[in-house]
């Protein structure tokens, strides 16, 4: 959603900023945990199930990284990293 030229996070109703980007980057690392879980359980599933899991992981990560890229572009369009638009993480 765009309000006054800024991209807004519809869940937080705040401009998309570097904190949204940081959150998306951290979620992108989920693939490491997913692959570790697959590795730990590889003996319990057959080859077809393994292939299906890998295909699913690929599709999920394509979506996750596309979302990450979109957030990155929105952060840049909202002024990049030069202006902090969110005070939820400010130090008192």
C-alpha positions in Angstrom: 0.0 0.0 0.0 1.3 3.4 -0.9 0.4 6.5 1.2 1.8 9.9 0.4 4.4 8.3 -1.8 5.7 5.8 0.9 5.2 2.1 0.8 3.4 0.9 4.0 3.4 -2.4 5.7 -0.2 -3.4 5.8 0.2 -5.4 9.0 2.0 -2.7 11.0 0.4 0.3 9.2 3.9 1.9 9.2 6.2 2.8 6.3 8.4 -0.1 5.2 11.9 0.5 6.5 15.2 -1.1 7.3 13.6 -3.1 10.1 11.2 -4.8 7.7 14.2 -5.5 5.5 16.2 -7.0 8.4 13.2 -9.2 9.3 13.0 -10.5 5.8 16.7 -11.2 5.7 16.4 -13.2 8.9 13.5 -15.2 7.5 15.6 -16.0 4.4 18.0 -17.8 6.6 15.2 -20.3 7.4 16.5 -22.5 4.5 19.5 -23.5 6.7 17.2 -24.9 9.4 15.0 -26.5 6.8 17.9 -28.3 5.2 19.3 -29.4 8.5 15.9 -30.9 9.4 15.8 -32.7 6.1 19.3 -34.1 6.6 18.4 -35.3 10.1 15.4 -37.2 8.8 16.7 -38.3 5.5 16.7 -42.0 6.5 13.0 -41.9 7.5 11.8 -40.9 4.0 12.1 -42.5 0.6 13.6 -40.9 -2.5 10.3 -39.6 -3.9 9.5 -37.9 -0.6 13.0 -36.4 -0.5 12.6 -35.0 -4.0 9.2 -33.5 -3.2 10.6 -31.9 0.0 13.5 -30.4 -2.0 11.1 -29.1 -4.7 8.9 -27.6 -2.0 11.9 -25.9 -0.3 13.0 -24.5 -3.7 9.5 -23.0 -4.3 9.2 -21.6 -0.8 12.6 -20.0 -1.1 11.9 -18.5 -4.5 8.9 -16.8 -2.9 10.8 -15.8 0.3 13.6 -14.2 -1.7 11.2 -12.5 -4.1 9.5 -11.0 -1.1 12.9 -9.9 0.3 13.8 -8.2 -3.0 10.4 -6.4 -3.0 11.0 -5.1 0.5 14.5 -4.0 -0.4 13.1 -2.0 -3.4 10.4 -0.5 -1.2 12.9 0.6 1.4 15.0 2.3 -1.3 11.9 4.0 -2.7 11.0 5.1 0.8 14.3 7.0 1.2 16.7 4.1 1.7 18.7 4.1 4.8 19.3 7.8 5.1 16.1 8.4 7.2 14.8 6.3 10.0 11.1 6.2 9.6 10.4 3.9 12.5 10.9 4.6 16.2 9.9 1.2 17.6 13.6 0.3 18.1 14.8 3.6 19.4 17.2 3.7 22.4 16.0 5.6 25.4 
